[in-house]
Structures are given as C-alpha cells and as structure tokens.
C-alpha cells in the first residue's frame, strides 16, 4: 500500500476548498438568475386562513 505524503494531503485539501468555493459561487449565481426572472412568491397563508374563518361564521 502506498503512503500518502503531506504534499498530497495539502493538494487534496486545497482542491476540496476550491471545489467548495466554486459550488458556493455557482449556487449564488443561480439564485440571482432565478430571482431576476421571477417575481417573489406571495404567501397565501393569511388570505386562506381569513377565508376559513369567514366561512365558519
């Protein structure tokens, strides 16, 4: 079995950090793109609960 040197460990750690940063950047960009295309969703919770209360009366 081959031993893993400290240089290999450092390179693997730096690669993992780079991948995490790239994933976070892509995640933020996709959020900005989606937000720009769509209107924010409006909650219907309060509207529906008021209708239910009126129907019970």
mmCIF file as Biopython writes it, N, C-alpha, C and O atoms, coordinates in Angstrom:
data_model
#
loop_
_atom_site.group_PDB
_atom_site.id
_atom_site.type_symbol
_atom_site.label_atom_id
_atom_site.label_alt_id
_atom_site.label_comp_id
_atom_site.label_asym_id
_atom_site.label_entity_id
_atom_site.label_seq_id
_atom_site.pdbx_PDB_ins_code
_atom_site.Cartn_x
_atom_site.Cartn_y
_atom_site.Cartn_z
_atom_site.occupancy
_atom_site.B_iso_or_equiv
_atom_site.auth_seq_id
_atom_site.auth_asym_id
_atom_site.pdbx_PDB_model_num
ATOM 1   N N  . UNK A ? 1  ? 0.838   -1.172 0.000   1.0 0.0 1  A 1 
ATOM 2   C CA . UNK A ? 1  ? 0.000   0.000  0.000   1.0 0.0 1  A 1 
ATOM 3   C C  . UNK A ? 1  ? 0.888   1.242  0.000   1.0 0.0 1  A 1 
ATOM 4   O O  . UNK A ? 1  ? 1.898   1.304  0.701   1.0 0.0 1  A 1 
ATOM 5   N N  . UNK A ? 2  ? 0.495   2.211  -0.787  1.0 0.0 2  A 1 
ATOM 6   C CA . UNK A ? 2  ? 1.316   3.408  -0.949  1.0 0.0 2  A 1 
ATOM 7   C C  . UNK A ? 2  ? 1.000   4.425  0.148   1.0 0.0 2  A 1 
ATOM 8   O O  . UNK A ? 2  ? -0.163  4.651  0.481   1.0 0.0 2  A 1 
ATOM 9   N N  . UNK A ? 3  ? 2.037   5.026  0.699   1.0 0.0 3  A 1 
ATOM 10  C CA . UNK A ? 3  ? 1.853   6.049  1.733   1.0 0.0 3  A 1 
ATOM 11  C C  . UNK A ? 3  ? 1.476   7.380  1.092   1.0 0.0 3  A 1 
ATOM 12  O O  . UNK A ? 3  ? 1.925   7.700  -0.009  1.0 0.0 3  A 1 
ATOM 13  N N  . UNK A ? 4  ? 0.661   8.139  1.782   1.0 0.0 4  A 1 
ATOM 14  C CA . UNK A ? 4  ? 0.251   9.453  1.297   1.0 0.0 4  A 1 
ATOM 15  C C  . UNK A ? 4  ? 1.144   10.492 1.961   1.0 0.0 4  A 1 
ATOM 16  O O  . UNK A ? 4  ? 1.226   10.570 3.186   1.0 0.0 4  A 1 
ATOM 17  N N  . UNK A ? 5  ? 1.807   11.284 1.133   1.0 0.0 5  A 1 
ATOM 18  C CA . UNK A ? 5  ? 2.712   12.296 1.676   1.0 0.0 5  A 1 
ATOM 19  C C  . UNK A ? 5  ? 1.927   13.531 2.110   1.0 0.0 5  A 1 
ATOM 20  O O  . UNK A ? 5  ? 0.753   13.699 1.779   1.0 0.0 5  A 1 
ATOM 21  N N  . UNK A ? 6  ? 2.610   14.379 2.854   1.0 0.0 6  A 1 
ATOM 22  C CA . UNK A ? 6  ? 1.956   15.608 3.316   1.0 0.0 6  A 1 
ATOM 23  C C  . UNK A ? 6  ? 1.649   16.530 2.142   1.0 0.0 6  A 1 
ATOM 24  O O  . UNK A ? 6  ? 0.674   17.282 2.184   1.0 0.0 6  A 1 
ATOM 25  N N  . UNK A ? 7  ? 2.462   16.481 1.105   1.0 0.0 7  A 1 
ATOM 26  C CA . UNK A ? 7  ? 2.214   17.303 -0.089  1.0 0.0 7  A 1 
ATOM 27  C C  . UNK A ? 7  ? 0.912   16.876 -0.761  1.0 0.0 7  A 1 
ATOM 28  O O  . UNK A ? 7  ? 0.131   17.722 -1.199  1.0 0.0 7  A 1 
ATOM 29  N N  . UNK A ? 8  ? 0.678   15.575 -0.843  1.0 0.0 8  A 1 
ATOM 30  C CA . UNK A ? 8  ? -0.576  15.080 -1.423  1.0 0.0 8  A 1 
ATOM 31  C C  . UNK A ? 8  ? -1.776  15.500 -0.577  1.0 0.0 8  A 1 
ATOM 32  O O  . UNK A ? 8  ? -2.827  15.849 -1.116  1.0 0.0 8  A 1 
ATOM 33  N N  . UNK A ? 9  ? -1.623  15.467 0.732   1.0 0.0 9  A 1 
ATOM 34  C CA . UNK A ? 9  ? -2.704  15.869 1.632   1.0 0.0 9  A 1 
ATOM 35  C C  . UNK A ? 9  ? -3.029  17.347 1.460   1.0 0.0 9  A 1 
ATOM 36  O O  . UNK A ? 9  ? -4.200  17.727 1.418   1.0 0.0 9  A 1 
ATOM 37  N N  . UNK A ? 10 ? -1.998  18.178 1.361   1.0 0.0 10 A 1 
ATOM 38  C CA . UNK A ? 10 ? -2.206  19.616 1.175   1.0 0.0 10 A 1 
ATOM 39  C C  . UNK A ? 10 ? -2.882  19.884 -0.165  1.0 0.0 10 A 1 
ATOM 40  O O  . UNK A ? 10 ? -3.798  20.702 -0.250  1.0 0.0 10 A 1 
ATOM 41  N N  . UNK A ? 11 ? -2.433  19.201 -1.201  1.0 0.0 11 A 1 
ATOM 42  C CA . UNK A ? 11 ? -3.026  19.393 -2.523  1.0 0.0 11 A 1 
ATOM 43  C C  . UNK A ? 11 ? -4.494  18.966 -2.531  1.0 0.0 11 A 1 
ATOM 44  O O  . UNK A ? 11 ? -5.330  19.635 -3.137  1.0 0.0 11 A 1 
ATOM 45  N N  . UNK A ? 12 ? -4.805  17.871 -1.870  1.0 0.0 12 A 1 
ATOM 46  C CA . UNK A ? 12 ? -6.184  17.403 -1.793  1.0 0.0 12 A 1 
ATOM 47  C C  . UNK A ? 12 ? -7.057  18.385 -1.010  1.0 0.0 12 A 1 
ATOM 48  O O  . UNK A ? 12 ? -8.200  18.641 -1.388  1.0 0.0 12 A 1 
ATOM 49  N N  . UNK A ? 13 ? -6.518  18.933 0.079   1.0 0.0 13 A 1 
ATOM 50  C CA . UNK A ? 13 ? -7.272  19.907 0.873   1.0 0.0 13 A 1 
ATOM 51  C C  . UNK A ? 13 ? -7.530  21.180 0.072   1.0 0.0 13 A 1 
ATOM 52  O O  . UNK A ? 13 ? -8.635  21.721 0.115   1.0 0.0 13 A 1 
ATOM 53  N N  . UNK A ? 14 ? -6.532  21.662 -0.651  1.0 0.0 14 A 1 
ATOM 54  C CA . UNK A ? 14 ? -6.714  22.858 -1.469  1.0 0.0 14 A 1 
ATOM 55  C C  . UNK A ? 14 ? -7.719  22.619 -2.592  1.0 0.0 14 A 1 
ATOM 56  O O  . UNK A ? 14 ? -8.512  23.503 -2.917  1.0 0.0 14 A 1 
ATOM 57  N N  . UNK A ? 15 ? -7.687  21.438 -3.177  1.0 0.0 15 A 1 
ATOM 58  C CA . UNK A ? 15 ? -8.658  21.094 -4.214  1.0 0.0 15 A 1 
ATOM 59  C C  . UNK A ? 15 ? -10.069 21.065 -3.643  1.0 0.0 15 A 1 
ATOM 60  O O  . UNK A ? 15 ? -11.007 21.540 -4.282  1.0 0.0 15 A 1 
ATOM 61  N N  . UNK A ? 16 ? -10.223 20.513 -2.452  1.0 0.0 16 A 1 
ATOM 62  C CA . UNK A ? 16 ? -11.543 20.460 -1.814  1.0 0.0 16 A 1 
ATOM 63  C C  . UNK A ? 16 ? -12.053 21.865 -1.514  1.0 0.0 16 A 1 
ATOM 64  O O  . UNK A ? 16 ? -13.232 22.150 -1.721  1.0 0.0 16 A 1 
ATOM 65  N N  . UNK A ? 17 ? -11.183 22.740 -1.031  1.0 0.0 17 A 1 
ATOM 66  C CA . UNK A ? 17 ? -11.582 24.122 -0.748  1.0 0.0 17 A 1 
ATOM 67  C C  . UNK A ? 17 ? -11.987 24.836 -2.032  1.0 0.0 17 A 1 
ATOM 68  O O  . UNK A ? 17 ? -12.976 25.569 -2.053  1.0 0.0 17 A 1 
ATOM 69  N N  . UNK A ? 18 ? -11.225 24.623 -3.101  1.0 0.0 18 A 1 
ATOM 70  C CA . UNK A ? 18 ? -11.549 25.239 -4.389  1.0 0.0 18 A 1 
ATOM 71  C C  . UNK A ? 18 ? -12.907 24.766 -4.903  1.0 0.0 18 A 1 
ATOM 72  O O  . UNK A ? 18 ? -13.695 25.567 -5.407  1.0 0.0 18 A 1 
ATOM 73  N N  . UNK A ? 19 ? -13.180 23.478 -4.779  1.0 0.0 19 A 1 
ATOM 74  C CA . UNK A ? 19 ? -14.464 22.930 -5.232  1.0 0.0 19 A 1 
ATOM 75  C C  . UNK A ? 19 ? -15.611 23.516 -4.413  1.0 0.0 19 A 1 
ATOM 76  O O  . UNK A ? 19 ? -16.655 23.854 -4.971  1.0 0.0 19 A 1 
ATOM 77  N N  . UNK A ? 20 ? -15.434 23.640 -3.104  1.0 0.0 20 A 1 
ATOM 78  C CA . UNK A ? 20 ? -16.482 24.219 -2.263  1.0 0.0 20 A 1 
ATOM 79  C C  . UNK A ? 20 ? -16.751 25.679 -2.618  1.0 0.0 20 A 1 
ATOM 80  O O  . UNK A ? 20 ? -17.905 26.102 -2.678  1.0 0.0 20 A 1 
ATOM 81  N N  . UNK A ? 21 ? -15.697 26.442 -2.850  1.0 0.0 21 A 1 
ATOM 82  C CA . UNK A ? 21 ? -15.869 27.851 -3.214  1.0 0.0 21 A 1 
ATOM 83  C C  . UNK A ? 21 ? -16.563 27.968 -4.565  1.0 0.0 21 A 1 
ATOM 84  O O  . UNK A ? 21 ? -17.454 28.800 -4.734  1.0 0.0 21 A 1 
ATOM 85  N N  . UNK A ? 22 ? -16.159 27.138 -5.530  1.0 0.0 22 A 1 
ATOM 86  C CA . UNK A ? 22 ? -16.794 27.173 -6.847  1.0 0.0 22 A 1 
ATOM 87  C C  . UNK A ? 22 ? -18.270 26.804 -6.752  1.0 0.0 22 A 1 
ATOM 88  O O  . UNK A ? 22 ? -19.101 27.410 -7.427  1.0 0.0 22 A 1 
ATOM 89  N N  . UNK A ? 23 ? -18.604 25.817 -5.924  1.0 0.0 23 A 1 
ATOM 90  C CA . UNK A ? 23 ? -20.005 25.416 -5.757  1.0 0.0 23 A 1 
ATOM 91  C C  . UNK A ? 23 ? -20.814 26.532 -5.120  1.0 0.0 23 A 1 
ATOM 92  O O  . UNK A ? 23 ? -21.954 26.768 -5.519  1.0 0.0 23 A 1 
ATOM 93  N N  . UNK A ? 24 ? -20.247 27.224 -4.136  1.0 0.0 24 A 1 
ATOM 94  C CA . UNK A ? 24 ? -20.963 28.324 -3.486  1.0 0.0 24 A 1 
ATOM 95  C C  . UNK A ? 24 ? -21.200 29.478 -4.457  1.0 0.0 24 A 1 
ATOM 96  O O  . UNK A ? 24 ? -22.270 30.087 -4.448  1.0 0.0 24 A 1 
ATOM 97  N N  . UNK A ? 25 ? -20.211 29.781 -5.290  1.0 0.0 25 A 1 
ATOM 98  C CA . UNK A ? 25 ? -20.365 30.854 -6.272  1.0 0.0 25 A 1 
ATOM 99  C C  . UNK A ? 25 ? -21.450 30.496 -7.276  1.0 0.0 25 A 1 
ATOM 100 O O  . UNK A ? 25 ? -22.294 31.332 -7.600  1.0 0.0 25 A 1 
ATOM 101 N N  . UNK A ? 26 ? -21.439 29.265 -7.773  1.0 0.0 26 A 1 
ATOM 102 C CA . UNK A ? 26 ? -22.465 28.842 -8.726  1.0 0.0 26 A 1 
ATOM 103 C C  . UNK A ? 26 ? -23.847 28.852 -8.095  1.0 0.0 26 A 1 
ATOM 104 O O  . UNK A ? 26 ? -24.824 29.202 -8.757  1.0 0.0 26 A 1 
ATOM 105 N N  . UNK A ? 27 ? -23.943 28.473 -6.825  1.0 0.0 27 A 1 
ATOM 106 C CA . UNK A ? 27 ? -25.222 28.472 -6.112  1.0 0.0 27 A 1 
ATOM 107 C C  . UNK A ? 27 ? -25.776 29.894 -5.998  1.0 0.0 27 A 1 
ATOM 108 O O  . UNK A ? 27 ? -26.964 30.129 -6.219  1.0 0.0 27 A 1 
ATOM 109 N N  . UNK A ? 28 ? -24.896 30.840 -5.648  1.0 0.0 28 A 1 
ATOM 110 C CA . UNK A ? 28 ? -25.328 32.235 -5.540  1.0 0.0 28 A 1 
ATOM 111 C C  . UNK A ? 28 ? -25.736 32.794 -6.902  1.0 0.0 28 A 1 
ATOM 112 O O  . UNK A ? 28 ? -26.734 33.508 -7.007  1.0 0.0 28 A 1 
ATOM 113 N N  . UNK A ? 29 ? -24.968 32.470 -7.943  1.0 0.0 29 A 1 
ATOM 114 C CA . UNK A ? 29 ? -25.307 32.956 -9.275  1.0 0.0 29 A 1 
ATOM 115 C C  . UNK A ? 29 ? -26.641 32.401 -9.747  1.0 0.0 29 A 1 
ATOM 116 O O  . UNK A ? 29 ? -27.437 33.129 -10.340 1.0 0.0 29 A 1 
ATOM 117 N N  . UNK A ? 30 ? -26.896 31.132 -9.492  1.0 0.0 30 A 1 
ATOM 118 C CA . UNK A ? 30 ? -28.172 30.553 -9.910  1.0 0.0 30 A 1 
ATOM 119 C C  . UNK A ? 30 ? -29.321 31.197 -9.146  1.0 0.0 30 A 1 
ATOM 120 O O  . UNK A ? 30 ? -30.399 31.390 -9.706  1.0 0.0 30 A 1 
ATOM 121 N N  . UNK A ? 31 ? -29.110 31.531 -7.885  1.0 0.0 31 A 1 
ATOM 122 C CA . UNK A ? 31 ? -30.138 32.226 -7.116  1.0 0.0 31 A 1 
ATOM 123 C C  . UNK A ? 31 ? -30.420 33.609 -7.670  1.0 0.0 31 A 1 
ATOM 124 O O  . UNK A ? 31 ? -31.577 34.024 -7.741  1.0 0.0 31 A 1 
ATOM 125 N N  . UNK A ? 32 ? -29.379 34.325 -8.064  1.0 0.0 32 A 1 
ATOM 126 C CA . UNK A ? 32 ? -29.572 35.654 -8.638  1.0 0.0 32 A 1 
ATOM 127 C C  . UNK A ? 32 ? -30.287 35.582 -9.978  1.0 0.0 32 A 1 
ATOM 128 O O  . UNK A ? 32 ? -31.141 36.416 -10.277 1.0 0.0 32 A 1 
ATOM 129 N N  . UNK A ? 33 ? -29.941 34.591 -10.781 1.0 0.0 33 A 1 
ATOM 130 C CA . UNK A ? 33 ? -30.582 34.439 -12.087 1.0 0.0 33 A 1 
ATOM 131 C C  . UNK A ? 33 ? -32.057 34.104 -11.916 1.0 0.0 33 A 1 
ATOM 132 O O  . UNK A ? 33 ? -32.905 34.676 -12.600 1.0 0.0 33 A 1 
ATOM 133 N N  . UNK A ? 34 ? -32.372 33.182 -11.009 1.0 0.0 34 A 1 
ATOM 134 C CA . UNK A ? 34 ? -33.770 32.805 -10.786 1.0 0.0 34 A 1 
ATOM 135 C C  . UNK A ? 34 ? -34.562 33.966 -10.209 1.0 0.0 34 A 1 
ATOM 136 O O  . UNK A ? 34 ? -35.711 34.178 -10.596 1.0 0.0 34 A 1 
ATOM 137 N N  . UNK A ? 35 ? -33.973 34.717 -9.297  1.0 0.0 35 A 1 
ATOM 138 C CA . UNK A ? 35 ? -34.669 35.844 -8.674  1.0 0.0 35 A 1 
ATOM 139 C C  . UNK A ? 35 ? -34.951 36.926 -9.708  1.0 0.0 35 A 1 
ATOM 140 O O  . UNK A ? 35 ? -35.987 37.589 -9.652  1.0 0.0 35 A 1 
ATOM 141 N N  . UNK A ? 36 ? -34.034 37.104 -10.649 1.0 0.0 36 A 1 
ATOM 142 C CA . UNK A ? 36 ? -34.234 38.114 -11.673 1.0 0.0 36 A 1 
ATOM 143 C C  . UNK A ? 36 ? -35.343 37.751 -12.639 1.0 0.0 36 A 1 
ATOM 144 O O  . UNK A ? 36 ? -36.005 38.639 -13.176 1.0 0.0 36 A 1 
ATOM 145 N N  . UNK A ? 37 ? -35.558 36.473 -12.872 1.0 0.0 37 A 1 
ATOM 146 C CA . UNK A ? 37 ? -36.576 36.044 -13.826 1.0 0.0 37 A 1 
ATOM 147 C C  . UNK A ? 37 ? -37.971 35.991 -13.234 1.0 0.0 37 A 1 
ATOM 148 O O  . UNK A ? 37 ? -38.951 36.206 -13.947 1.0 0.0 37 A 1 
ATOM 149 N N  . UNK A ? 38 ? -38.078 35.710 -11.946 1.0 0.0 38 A 1 
ATOM 150 C CA . UNK A ? 38 ? -39.383 35.505 -11.330 1.0 0.0 38 A 1 
ATOM 151 C C  . UNK A ? 38 ? -39.713 36.612 -10.350 1.0 0.0 38 A 1 
ATOM 152 O O  . UNK A ? 38 ? -38.830 37.217 -9.742  1.0 0.0 38 A 1 
ATOM 153 N N  . UNK A ? 39 ? -40.972 36.855 -10.214 1.0 0.0 39 A 1 
ATOM 154 C CA . UNK A ? 39 ? -41.442 37.732 -9.148  1.0 0.0 39 A 1 
ATOM 155 C C  . UNK A ? 39 ? -41.390 36.948 -7.846  1.0 0.0 39 A 1 
ATOM 156 O O  . UNK A ? 39 ? -41.544 35.727 -7.864  1.0 0.0 39 A 1 
ATOM 157 N N  . UNK A ? 40 ? -41.179 37.608 -6.734  1.0 0.0 40 A 1 
ATOM 158 C CA . UNK A ? 40 ? -41.186 36.873 -5.464  1.0 0.0 40 A 1 
ATOM 159 C C  . UNK A ? 40 ? -42.577 36.311 -5.186  1.0 0.0 40 A 1 
ATOM 160 O O  . UNK A ? 40 ? -43.590 36.944 -5.483  1.0 0.0 40 A 1 
ATOM 161 N N  . UNK A ? 41 ? -42.604 35.116 -4.613  1.0 0.0 41 A 1 
ATOM 162 C CA . UNK A ? 41 ? -43.880 34.478 -4.308  1.0 0.0 41 A 1 
ATOM 163 C C  . UNK A ? 41 ? -44.539 35.202 -3.145  1.0 0.0 41 A 1 
ATOM 164 O O  . UNK A ? 41 ? -43.883 35.595 -2.180  1.0 0.0 41 A 1 
ATOM 165 N N  . UNK A ? 42 ? -45.840 35.366 -3.258  1.0 0.0 42 A 1 
ATOM 166 C CA . UNK A ? 42 ? -46.598 35.983 -2.176  1.0 0.0 42 A 1 
ATOM 167 C C  . UNK A ? 42 ? -47.275 34.880 -1.389  1.0 0.0 42 A 1 
ATOM 168 O O  . UNK A ? 42 ? -47.834 33.947 -1.964  1.0 0.0 42 A 1 
ATOM 169 N N  . UNK A ? 43 ? -47.223 34.987 -0.107  1.0 0.0 43 A 1 
ATOM 170 C CA . UNK A ? 43 ? -47.799 33.966 0.755   1.0 0.0 43 A 1 
ATOM 171 C C  . UNK A ? 43 ? -49.317 34.065 0.739   1.0 0.0 43 A 1 
ATOM 172 O O  . UNK A ? 43 ? -49.880 35.158 0.803   1.0 0.0 43 A 1 
ATOM 173 N N  . UNK A ? 44 ? -49.976 32.907 0.653   1.0 0.0 44 A 1 
ATOM 174 C CA . UNK A ? 44 ? -51.440 32.870 0.687   1.0 0.0 44 A 1 
ATOM 175 C C  . UNK A ? 44 ? -51.938 32.354 2.021   1.0 0.0 44 A 1 
ATOM 176 O O  . UNK A ? 44 ? -53.134 32.116 2.186   1.0 0.0 44 A 1 
ATOM 177 N N  . UNK A ? 45 ? -51.041 32.180 2.970   1.0 0.0 45 A 1 
ATOM 178 C CA . UNK A ? 45 ? -51.423 31.605 4.261   1.0 0.0 45 A 1 
ATOM 179 C C  . UNK A ? 45 ? -52.465 32.470 4.964   1.0 0.0 45 A 1 
ATOM 180 O O  . UNK A ? 45 ? -53.498 31.966 5.406   1.0 0.0 45 A 1 
ATOM 181 N N  . UNK A ? 46 ? -52.197 33.769 5.067   1.0 0.0 46 A 1 
ATOM 182 C CA . UNK A ? 46 ? -53.098 34.641 5.810   1.0 0.0 46 A 1 
ATOM 183 C C  . UNK A ? 46 ? -54.413 34.836 5.063   1.0 0.0 46 A 1 
ATOM 184 O O  . UNK A ? 46 ? -55.477 34.924 5.677   1.0 0.0 46 A 1 
ATOM 185 N N  . UNK A ? 47 ? -54.337 34.901 3.758   1.0 0.0 47 A 1 
ATOM 186 C CA . UNK A ? 47 ? -55.548 35.052 2.970   1.0 0.0 47 A 1 
ATOM 187 C C  . UNK A ? 47 ? -56.454 33.835 3.137   1.0 0.0 47 A 1 
ATOM 188 O O  . UNK A ? 47 ? -57.663 33.977 3.322   1.0 0.0 47 A 1 
ATOM 189 N N  . UNK A ? 48 ? -55.874 32.646 3.071   1.0 0.0 48 A 1 
ATOM 190 C CA . UNK A ? 48 ? -56.657 31.419 3.209   1.0 0.0 48 A 1 
ATOM 191 C C  . UNK A ? 48 ? -57.207 31.258 4.613   1.0 0.0 48 A 1 
ATOM 192 O O  . UNK A ? 48 ? -58.340 30.806 4.776   1.0 0.0 48 A 1 
ATOM 193 N N  . UNK A ? 49 ? -56.437 31.616 5.630   1.0 0.0 49 A 1 
ATOM 194 C CA . UNK A ? 49 ? -56.925 31.456 6.997   1.0 0.0 49 A 1 
ATOM 195 C C  . UNK A ? 49 ? -58.075 32.425 7.274   1.0 0.0 49 A 1 
ATOM 196 O O  . UNK A ? 49 ? -58.995 32.078 8.014   1.0 0.0 49 A 1 
ATOM 197 N N  . UNK A ? 50 ? -58.046 33.616 6.706   1.0 0.0 50 A 1 
ATOM 198 C CA . UNK A ? 50 ? -59.152 34.560 6.888   1.0 0.0 50 A 1 
ATOM 199 C C  . UNK A ? 50 ? -60.405 34.058 6.178   1.0 0.0 50 A 1 
ATOM 200 O O  . UNK A ? 50 ? -61.511 34.213 6.696   1.0 0.0 50 A 1 
ATOM 201 N N  . UNK A ? 51 ? -60.245 33.457 4.999   1.0 0.0 51 A 1 
ATOM 202 C CA . UNK A ? 51 ? -61.397 32.901 4.289   1.0 0.0 51 A 1 
ATOM 203 C C  . UNK A ? 51 ? -62.027 31.777 5.094   1.0 0.0 51 A 1 
ATOM 204 O O  . UNK A ? 51 ? -63.251 31.674 5.172   1.0 0.0 51 A 1 
ATOM 205 N N  . UNK A ? 52 ? -61.191 30.930 5.697   1.0 0.0 52 A 1 
ATOM 206 C CA . UNK A ? 52 ? -61.711 29.826 6.504   1.0 0.0 52 A 1 
ATOM 207 C C  . UNK A ? 52 ? -62.471 30.357 7.715   1.0 0.0 52 A 1 
ATOM 208 O O  . UNK A ? 52 ? -63.507 29.802 8.080   1.0 0.0 52 A 1 
ATOM 209 N N  . UNK A ? 53 ? -61.985 31.402 8.331   1.0 0.0 53 A 1 
ATOM 210 C CA . UNK A ? 53 ? -62.675 31.988 9.488   1.0 0.0 53 A 1 
ATOM 211 C C  . UNK A ? 53 ? -64.027 32.568 9.077   1.0 0.0 53 A 1 
ATOM 212 O O  . UNK A ? 53 ? -65.019 32.406 9.787   1.0 0.0 53 A 1 
ATOM 213 N N  . UNK A ? 54 ? -64.062 33.238 7.938   1.0 0.0 54 A 1 
ATOM 214 C CA . UNK A ? 54 ? -65.316 33.823 7.472   1.0 0.0 54 A 1 
ATOM 215 C C  . UNK A ? 54 ? -66.322 32.740 7.102   1.0 0.0 54 A 1 
ATOM 216 O O  . UNK A ? 54 ? -67.522 32.902 7.324   1.0 0.0 54 A 1 
ATOM 217 N N  . UNK A ? 55 ? -65.836 31.637 6.539   1.0 0.0 55 A 1 
ATOM 218 C CA . UNK A ? 55 ? -66.728 30.544 6.164   1.0 0.0 55 A 1 
ATOM 219 C C  . UNK A ? 55 ? -67.314 29.860 7.387   1.0 0.0 55 A 1 
ATOM 220 O O  . UNK A ? 55 ? -68.433 29.351 7.328   1.0 0.0 55 A 1 
ATOM 221 N N  . UNK A ? 56 ? -66.583 29.838 8.490   1.0 0.0 56 A 1 
ATOM 222 C CA . UNK A ? 56 ? -67.086 29.210 9.716   1.0 0.0 56 A 1 
ATOM 223 C C  . UNK A ? 56 ? -68.170 30.054 10.366  1.0 0.0 56 A 1 
ATOM 224 O O  . UNK A ? 56 ? -69.047 29.524 11.048  1.0 0.0 56 A 1 
ATOM 225 N N  . UNK A ? 57 ? -68.115 31.368 10.158  1.0 0.0 57 A 1 
ATOM 226 C CA . UNK A ? 57 ? -69.107 32.257 10.789  1.0 0.0 57 A 1 
ATOM 227 C C  . UNK A ? 57 ? -70.420 32.204 10.110  1.0 0.0 57 A 1 
ATOM 228 O O  . UNK A ? 57 ? -71.355 32.892 10.520  1.0 0.0 57 A 1 
#
